[in-house]
């Protein structure tokens, strides 16, 4: 097993570099920034259609009223994503630009929205068509963001701008500075749109969908699902945040397939798409990446090892809500040869079983998007429409995960039990320090992870420790990618292990803002989340340097 894992581990620097790719990062962060639209709109879907399960149907007039917030939020998702992706892409480009010659992210966002509409909408009498403003236009939104950002960088870096006298107020001067990059972007997109329509007879957004549709279909097959989610688990196993690499490539398909499933159910047809956000959140990642809900509960209730039992009990609640980093790094599962096979295979088996239920038993795929922190079992039942088949699937998938993980669990439990019999561990206090409340007085600490769940564990530990010590320390948790606009208000930014590979980029932003930053290792981070006093000592050491 080590012969397999060691070569993969050597590739970690390469995978880290891929995860930091500015294009993939912009897609991921832009998509995350627009997630409130998806989650908000799903509330109205639940109100409108869940009663149908119990034989109650709203009148067409009431249904139209309920669905209006959905249509006017989810219906313009691609417009929002064009703006948010451009914003994050611009922030990344600005790290490469001089501090006194930055790209205006507001201007690029506006330009991307205008450019996206040119590429994705057809003229109607008195307006334009909205077919590709929602999930169907996501691929075009991403491409528009990159084109606009690149053109702006080309112009700003070479000072191809209108320069105003020093006496002109900065806000007016910035407006004139943006005119040429904005004009270049719009003209290039407009000419491209004209030529594309002249050659193909359709808009670019529709053409992109037609080109990528075979890939979407292949990704929704057994082989495609295995490659996608096997890779995601593999990256996580070596300590690289898998979704950062995999999700940008499939994000458009995840949302588009959800919309396709919903349209099918509304038309009285079978919702047959498997590759969706819901399936990823609650089937593939049942308890977090690696489908760790069952194995965590095994640790908590079946372990003979005191260490594993303690880890399982401490991690069970977070894992139930799909926050499994305390378990991944505390067990550890990451880079643990014993769990290599089940960690990779369980998510694949889960999604294959789900596809069998969809294809063979005609169970509907996910039609509703719920927050990723919804407990996995509940997410499966609600997301698939509160029917009998999802309940049966849930029972079988839990049993299957138990069967997959149990032999490996027993091996590891026996190993740990033997270690505990042969070794006596003592807690060392040599490195402990006394926390200086004056140094931490009124300081602000921001903890970042991928989705805001793991970061909350350390932020809460710091807050608890500060309260116990009577120190007015301010702590907050956030997600990397949505941090840039707020991190300047903090004295220290801490990266959780899952986003530690972004440290170099964060350091550039932190140095520019005069903020300290540090990245944590897996075991170190989990220890800090469980030790409020130790977390305070950790922060005090950094602030005192």
C-alpha positions in Angstrom: 0.0 0.0 0.0 2.9 2.4 0.8 4.2 1.7 -2.7 1.0 3.2 -4.1 0.6 6.1 -1.7 4.2 7.4 -1.7 4.3 8.2 -5.4 0.9 9.9 -5.1 2.2 11.9 -2.1 5.2 13.1 -4.1 2.7 14.7 -6.6 1.2 16.8 -3.9 3.1 20.0 -4.9 1.8 19.6 -8.4 -1.8 19.2 -7.2 -1.3 22.2 -4.9 -0.2 24.2 -7.9 -3.3 23.1 -9.9 -5.6 24.0 -7.0 -4.0 27.5 -7.0 -4.6 27.9 -10.8 -6.1 31.4 -11.2 -8.7 30.2 -13.6 -9.9 27.3 -11.5 -9.8 29.4 -8.4 -11.9 32.2 -10.0 -14.5 29.7 -11.1 -14.7 28.0 -7.7 -14.8 31.3 -5.7 -17.2 33.0 -8.2 -19.5 30.0 -7.9 -19.3 29.9 -4.1 -20.1 33.7 -4.0 -23.3 33.0 -5.9 -24.4 30.1 -3.8 -26.9 32.2 -1.8 -28.9 32.5 -5.0 -29.2 28.7 -5.4 -30.0 28.1 -1.7 -32.5 31.0 -1.5 -34.3 30.0 -4.6 -34.6 26.4 -3.5 -36.7 27.5 -0.5 -39.5 28.5 -2.9 -39.1 25.3 -4.9 -39.8 23.3 -1.6 -42.8 25.5 -0.8 -44.2 25.1 -4.3 -43.7 21.4 -5.0 -43.1 19.4 -1.8 -46.9 19.6 -1.0 -47.4 17.6 -4.2 -46.0 14.5 -2.5 -48.9 14.6 -0.1 -51.5 15.1 -2.8 -51.8 18.9 -2.4 -51.4 21.2 -5.4 -51.4 24.9 -5.4 -53.5 26.7 -8.0 -51.6 27.9 -11.1 -52.0 31.5 -9.9 -50.6 30.8 -6.4 -47.8 28.6 -7.9 -46.8 31.5 -10.1 -46.6 33.9 -7.1 -44.5 31.4 -5.1 -42.1 30.7 -8.0 -41.5 34.4 -8.9 -38.6 34.8 -6.4 -37.1 31.6 -7.9 -37.4 32.7 -11.5 -35.9 36.2 -10.7 -33.0 34.8 -8.7 -32.1 31.3 -10.2 -33.2 32.6 -13.5 -30.3 35.1 -13.7 -27.7 32.9 -12.0 -25.3 33.1 -14.9 -25.4 36.9 -14.9 -24.4 36.9 -11.2 -21.7 34.3 -11.8 -20.3 36.3 -14.6 -19.9 39.2 -12.2 -18.6 37.2 -9.2 -16.1 35.1 -11.2 -14.8 38.3 -12.8 -14.4 39.9 -9.4 -12.3 37.0 -8.1 -10.4 36.7 -11.3 -9.6 40.4 -11.1 -8.4 40.1 -7.5 -6.0 37.4 -8.6 -4.7 39.4 -11.5 -4.2 42.4 -9.2 -1.6 40.3 -7.2 0.5 40.5 -10.3 0.0 44.2 -10.8 1.8 47.1 -9.1 0.1 48.4 -6.0 -0.3 51.9 -7.6 -1.8 50.5 -10.9 -4.6 48.1 -10.0 -7.5 46.9 -12.1 -10.9 48.2 -11.1 -12.9 45.1 -10.1 -16.2 47.0 -10.2 -15.6 48.0 -13.8 -14.6 44.5 -14.9 -17.8 43.1 -13.2 -20.0 45.6 -15.1 -18.2 44.9 -18.3 -18.5 41.1 -17.9 -22.3 41.4 -17.3 -22.7 43.4 -20.5 -20.4 41.1 -22.4 -22.3 38.0 -21.2 -25.6 39.5 -22.3 -24.2 40.1 -25.8 -23.0 36.4 -26.0 -26.1 34.7 -24.5 -29.2 36.6 -25.3 -31.3 37.0 -28.5 -33.2 40.2 -29.2 -37.0 40.1 -28.7 -39.5 42.8 -29.4 -38.9 45.3 -26.6 -36.3 43.2 -24.8 -34.2 40.1 -25.0 -34.6 36.4 -24.4 -33.6 35.0 -21.0 -33.1 31.3 -21.8 -29.4 31.3 -21.1 -29.3 33.8 -18.2 -29.8 31.0 -15.7 -27.9 27.7 -15.3 -27.6 27.1 -19.1 -25.3 30.2 -19.4 -22.7 29.3 -16.7 -20.0 28.2 -19.1 -20.4 31.4 -21.1 -20.3 33.4 -17.8 -16.9 31.8 -16.9 -15.4 32.4 -20.4 -16.6 36.0 -20.4 -15.0 36.6 -17.0 -11.6 35.4 -18.3 -11.8 37.4 -21.5 -12.7 40.7 -19.8 -10.1 40.3 -17.0 -7.4 39.5 -19.5 -8.2 42.5 -21.7 -8.3 44.8 -18.7 -4.9 43.5 -17.5 -3.4 44.0 -21.0 -4.6 47.6 -21.1 -3.9 48.6 -17.5 -0.4 47.0 -17.4 0.6 48.8 -20.6 -1.1 52.1 -19.5 -3.4 52.0 -22.5 -5.8 54.3 -20.7 -7.0 57.8 -20.6 -4.9 59.8 -18.1 -6.4 62.8 -16.4 -4.6 65.7 -14.7 -3.7 65.4 -11.0 -6.4 68.0 -10.1 -9.2 65.7 -11.2 -10.8 63.8 -8.3 -9.7 60.1 -8.1 -13.2 58.7 -8.7 -13.6 60.7 -11.9 -10.0 59.8 -12.9 -10.7 56.1 -12.4 -13.8 56.4 -14.6 -11.8 57.7 -17.5 -9.0 55.2 -16.9 -11.6 52.4 -17.4 -13.1 53.6 -20.6 -10.5 52.2 -23.0 -10.3 48.7 -21.4 -14.1 48.6 -21.2 -14.4 49.6 -24.8 -11.8 47.1 -26.0 -13.6 44.3 -24.1 -17.0 45.2 -25.4 -15.9 45.6 -29.0 -14.0 42.3 -29.1 -17.0 40.5 -27.6 -19.4 42.2 -29.9 -17.4 41.3 -33.1 -16.9 37.7 -31.9 -20.7 37.4 -31.3 -21.5 38.8 -34.7 -19.1 36.4 -36.5 -20.2 33.4 -34.4 -23.9 34.0 -35.1 -23.1 34.6 -38.8 -21.3 31.3 -39.1 -23.5 29.1 -36.8 -26.8 30.9 -36.7 -27.1 30.6 -32.9 -25.8 32.5 -29.9 -22.5 31.6 -28.3 -24.1 30.4 -25.1 -26.2 27.8 -27.0 -23.2 26.7 -29.1 -21.1 26.1 -25.9 -23.9 24.0 -24.4 -24.1 21.9 -27.6 -20.3 21.4 -27.6 -20.1 20.4 -24.0 -23.3 18.3 -23.9 -21.5 15.1 -24.8 -19.0 15.7 -22.0 -21.9 16.3 -19.5 -23.5 13.1 -20.6 -20.3 11.1 -20.3 -19.7 12.7 -16.9 -23.1 11.4 -15.8 -22.2 7.8 -16.7 -20.7 5.2 -14.4 -17.1 5.8 -15.6 -17.4 9.5 -15.6 -18.8 9.6 -12.0 -16.1 7.2 -10.9 -13.3 9.4 -12.4 -14.8 12.6 -11.0 -15.4 11.5 -7.4 -12.5 9.1 -7.3 -10.2 12.0 -8.1 -11.9 14.3 -5.6 -11.3 11.7 -2.8 -7.8 11.0 -4.0 -6.7 14.6 -3.8 -8.2 14.9 -0.3 -6.4 11.8 0.8 -3.1 13.4 0.2 -4.2 16.6 1.9 -5.2 18.7 -1.1 -8.7 20.1 -1.1 -10.2 18.0 -3.9 -13.2 20.1 -4.7 -10.8 23.0 -5.5 -9.5 21.0 -8.4 -12.5 19.0 -9.5 -15.5 21.2 -9.0 -14.6 24.0 -11.4 -14.6 21.5 -14.2 -18.1 20.2 -13.4 -19.8 23.2 -11.6 -21.8 24.1 -14.7 -23.0 20.5 -15.1 -23.9 20.3 -11.4 -26.3 23.2 -11.5 -27.6 22.6 -15.1 -28.5 19.0 -14.2 -30.4 20.2 -11.1 -32.4 22.5 -13.3 -33.0 19.8 -15.9 -34.3 17.4 -13.1 -36.6 20.0 -11.8 -38.0 20.7 -15.3 -38.6 17.0 -15.8 -40.5 16.6 -12.6 -42.6 19.7 -13.4 -43.4 18.1 -16.8 -44.4 14.8 -15.1 -41.2 13.1 -16.4 -38.4 11.1 -14.8 -35.6 13.2 -13.3 -32.7 11.1 -14.5 -29.6 13.3 -14.0 -27.2 12.0 -11.3 -24.3 14.5 -11.5 -25.9 17.2 -9.3 -25.0 19.4 -6.3 -27.3 17.4 -4.1 -25.8 14.0 -5.1 -22.3 15.4 -4.4 -23.3 16.9 -1.1 -25.3 14.1 0.4 -24.5 10.9 -1.5 -20.9 11.1 -2.6 -19.9 13.1 0.5 -22.2 11.5 3.0 -20.5 12.9 6.1 -17.9 14.7 4.1 -15.4 13.7 1.4 -14.8 10.0 1.6 -18.4 9.2 2.8 -17.1 9.3 6.3 -20.3 9.3 8.3 -20.4 5.6 8.9 -16.7 5.2 9.7 -16.8 8.1 12.2 -19.7 6.5 14.0 -17.8 3.2 14.0 -14.9 5.0 15.8 -17.4 6.5 18.3 -19.3 3.3 19.2 -17.4 0.2 18.0 -13.8 1.1 18.8 -11.9 -0.8 21.5 -9.1 1.8 21.3 -9.7 4.7 23.7 -8.0 7.1 21.3 -10.2 6.2 18.3 -13.4 6.2 20.5 -12.5 9.7 21.7 -11.8 10.9 18.2 -15.1 9.4 16.9 -17.2 11.0 19.7 -15.6 14.4 19.3 -16.1 14.3 15.5 -19.5 12.7 15.2 -21.6 16.0 15.4 -19.4 17.9 12.8 -19.4 14.9 10.5 -23.2 14.6 10.7 -23.3 18.1 9.3 -20.8 17.1 6.6 -17.8 18.9 8.3 -15.3 16.0 8.5 -11.9 17.7 8.7 -11.7 17.1 12.4 -12.1 13.4 11.7 -9.9 13.4 8.5 -6.9 14.9 10.3 -7.7 13.7 13.8 -8.0 9.9 13.1 -6.1 10.5 10.8 -7.7 9.3 7.6 -5.6 11.6 5.4 -2.4 9.8 4.3 -3.3 6.8 6.4 -2.5 3.7 4.2 -5.1 1.6 6.1 -8.0 3.8 4.7 -6.7 4.4 1.2 -9.0 1.9 -0.5 -12.3 2.6 1.3 -11.8 6.4 1.3 -11.5 6.3 -2.5 -14.0 3.5 -3.2 -16.9 4.3 -0.8 -17.9 7.6 -2.6 -17.7 5.9 -6.0 -19.9 3.0 -4.7 -22.4 5.4 -3.2 -22.9 7.4 -6.4 -23.0 4.1 -8.5 -25.7 2.8 -6.2 -27.6 6.1 -6.5 -27.4 5.8 -10.3 -28.7 2.3 -10.2 -31.7 3.5 -8.2 -32.2 6.3 -10.8 -31.7 4.2 -13.9 -33.2 0.9 -12.9 -35.8 1.7 -10.3 -36.8 5.1 -11.8 -36.1 7.0 -8.6 -35.9 10.8 -9.3 -32.5 12.4 -9.0 -32.0 15.5 -6.9 -34.4 18.3 -7.7 -33.8 20.6 -4.7 -30.6 22.2 -3.5 -30.1 22.3 0.2 -27.2 23.8 2.2 -24.2 21.5 2.2 -24.3 21.4 6.0 -27.7 19.7 6.0 -27.3 16.3 7.7 -26.6 13.8 4.9 -29.5 11.4 5.5 -32.0 14.3 5.7 -30.5 15.8 2.6 -31.1 12.7 0.6 -34.7 12.4 1.6 -35.6 16.1 1.1 -33.4 16.7 -2.0 -35.1 13.8 -3.9 -38.6 14.8 -3.0 -39.6 13.0 0.2 -40.5 9.6 -1.4 -40.1 6.0 -0.4 -37.3 5.1 -2.8 -34.9 7.7 -1.4 -35.5 6.2 2.1 -34.8 2.7 0.9 -31.7 4.0 -0.9 -30.5 5.7 2.3 -30.8 2.5 4.3 -28.9 0.5 1.7 -26.1 3.0 1.2 -25.5 3.2 5.0 -25.2 -0.6 5.2 -23.0 -0.6 2.1 -20.6 2.0 3.6 -20.5 -0.1 6.8 -19.5 -3.2 4.8 -16.9 -1.3 2.8 -15.2 0.4 5.8 -15.6 -2.3 8.5 -12.6 -4.6 7.6 -10.2 -1.6 7.5 -11.7 -0.1 10.6 -11.0 -3.4 12.5 -7.4 -3.5 11.3 -6.8 0.1 12.4 -8.6 -0.4 15.7 -6.5 -3.4 16.5 -3.3 -1.5 15.6 -4.2 1.4 17.9 -5.3 -1.0 20.7 -1.9 -2.7 20.5 -0.1 0.7 20.6 -2.1 1.7 23.7 -1.1 -1.6 25.5 2.6 -1.2 24.7 2.9 2.6 25.2 2.2 5.1 27.9 1.6 8.6 26.6 2.1 11.6 28.7 1.1 15.2 27.8 4.1 17.4 27.7 3.8 20.9 29.1 7.3 22.0 28.2 6.2 24.2 25.3 3.2 25.8 27.1 3.3 29.6 27.5 1.4 32.0 29.6 -1.1 34.0 27.5 -0.5 37.7 27.7 -4.0 39.3 27.7 -2.6 42.7 26.8 -1.1 41.5 23.6 -4.4 39.9 22.5 -6.5 42.7 23.9 -9.1 43.7 21.2 -7.2 41.9 18.5 -9.2 40.4 15.6 -8.6 36.9 14.3 -10.0 35.6 11.0 -10.0 31.8 10.4 -10.5 30.6 6.8 -11.3 27.3 5.3 -13.0 26.1 2.0 -16.6 26.5 3.0 -16.7 28.2 6.4 -17.5 25.0 8.4 -14.0 23.9 9.6 -12.9 27.5 10.2 -15.7 27.9 12.7 -14.2 25.1 14.9 -11.0 27.1 15.6 -12.8 30.5 15.7 -15.1 29.1 18.4 -12.2 27.6 20.3 -10.4 30.9 20.3 -13.6 32.7 21.4 -14.2 30.2 24.2 -10.6 30.5 25.4 -10.7 34.3 25.3 -13.9 34.3 27.3 -12.5 32.0 30.0 -9.3 34.2 30.3 -11.3 37.5 30.2 -9.6 38.7 27.0 -11.6 40.8 24.6 -10.5 38.9 21.5 -12.6 39.1 18.4 -12.8 36.0 16.2 -14.6 35.2 13.0 -14.8 32.3 10.5 -15.0 32.6 6.8 -14.3 30.9 3.5 -11.2 31.4 1.4 -12.2 33.2 -1.8 -14.7 35.5 -0.1 -12.1 36.9 2.4 -10.4 39.6 0.4 -12.8 42.4 1.1 -12.8 41.8 4.9 -9.3 40.5 5.8 -7.9 44.0 6.1 -10.1 44.5 9.2 -8.2 41.7 11.1 -4.9 41.5 12.7 -4.2 37.8 11.9 -5.6 35.4 9.3 -5.3 31.6 9.9 -5.7 29.1 7.1 -7.2 25.7 7.9 -5.3 22.7 6.5 -7.7 22.2 3.6 -6.7 25.7 2.1 -3.1 25.7 3.3 -1.9 25.4 -0.3 -3.2 29.0 -0.9 -0.8 30.4 1.7 1.5 32.1 -0.9 -1.4 34.0 -2.5 -2.8 34.9 0.9 0.7 36.2 2.0 0.8 38.6 -0.9 -2.6 40.1 0.1 -1.7 40.1 3.8 1.6 41.9 3.2 -0.1 44.5 1.1 -2.7 45.1 3.9 -0.3 44.9 6.8 -2.0 41.7 8.2 -0.2 38.7 9.7 -1.1 35.3 8.3 -0.3 31.6 9.0 -1.3 28.2 7.6 -1.9 25.2 9.9 -1.0 21.6 9.5 -3.8 19.0 9.8 -3.1 17.4 13.3 -2.0 20.8 14.7 -5.2 22.4 13.6 -7.4 19.7 15.1 -5.5 19.9 18.4 -6.1 23.6 18.5 -9.8 23.3 17.9 -10.0 21.0 20.9 -7.9 23.1 23.2 -9.1 26.7 23.7 -6.1 27.6 26.0 -3.7 26.1 23.5 -5.4 28.0 20.7 -4.9 31.2 22.6 -1.2 30.4 23.2 -0.8 29.6 19.5 -2.2 33.0 18.5 -0.2 34.8 21.2 3.0 33.3 19.9 2.3 34.6 16.4 1.1 38.0 17.5 4.2 38.4 19.7 6.6 37.6 16.9 
